[in-house]
Amino acid sequence: MSVSLSKTPFLVGACLAAAFTVASGVAQARNLDTAHGQVEVPDAPERVVTLYEGALDASLAAGVMPVGAVTTRGGDDVARYIEPHLDDERPSIVGVVREVNMEAVVAERPDLILAGPRLADAQYALLSKIAPTVVPESPGITPEAWKAEARQYGRALGREAAVNDAIDGVETRAAEMAERLDAGDIDATANLVRWMPQGPLVMSDQLFSTGLLAAVGLEVDAAGLLNGRGVHSDPLSLENLSRLQGDWLFLATLNEEGDEALAAAEESPAFARLPVVENGRVVPVDGQLWTSANGPLAAEAILDDIEAALLP
């Protein structure tokens, strides 16, 4: 049974009472600056629950296997790109991004909870009674936000050096790929589109994945199609999609419905007439990775996709 953090107050209260002794039994601790002020966290947490995909990614990059995690957006388990980094000892699923199973979190007896940067205050108040809960201070929607968040998770885990090494590895690889693209005189503009059942969405150049496209030397332009929230456009017609002038189109779908919608679009003459389609420069990518994930491991997986498409 999935229990929302905002519902069933009696059950939530009982869960928090049962978990309090777990949270209060920390022998050694340190203070960490977070979005909710200073939080006392254990020096070497042993039972970590992650409630955000970026937190799971950073934990694994730091060499920490969480005992609990939430599902990826649109899925019923962790993201596909995460699977190669798991072994027989994998995190239990304690809910989805927007609804956490409180009983499942308590059952994992966490000594540290890593949450997302947009966690609601009411949810934070409940979670922090189970175990020290870290919400990172995020710079907002920028291509570099993932690095700031990952470093804060690294500090919370006592593994900041490992996370920094992982980020340095991404930056070094991206710079090397940029040199190879430049030396190969490869056309250097790109667009990222997420294909949804209601229509394609052009993604902002300020996102995690489009930031990586820019890091390898590709210019990303949303052609003035973004909506007021600045993350992506409203659903577009194929005619409006033709306003994109990128040399490469990275095309992401999240689930089977998106795959079916894309398959239907590919049968239309309007899609076939797009210059990027005519030139054979459409690159299908995993929407869970490219439009939902972030972190050092996700960055490496995205660079894998870019390298396979442009630098085979």
Secondary structure, 3 states (H helix, E strand, C coil): CCCCCCCCHHHHHHHHHHHHHHHHCCCCEEEEEECCEEEEEECCCCCEEECCHHHHHHHHHCCCCCCEECCCCCCCCCCHHHHHHCCCCCCEECEECCEECHHHHHHCCCCEEECCCCCCHHHHHHHCCCCCEECCCCCCCCCCHHHHHHHHHHHHHCCHHHHHHHHHHHHHHHHHHHHHHHHCCCCCEEEEEEEECCEEEEECCCCHHHHHHHHCCCEECCCCCECCCCCEECCCCHHHHCCCCCCEEEEEECCHHHHHHHHHHHCCHHHHCCHHHHCCCEEEEEHHHHHCCCCHHHHHHHHHHHHHHHCC
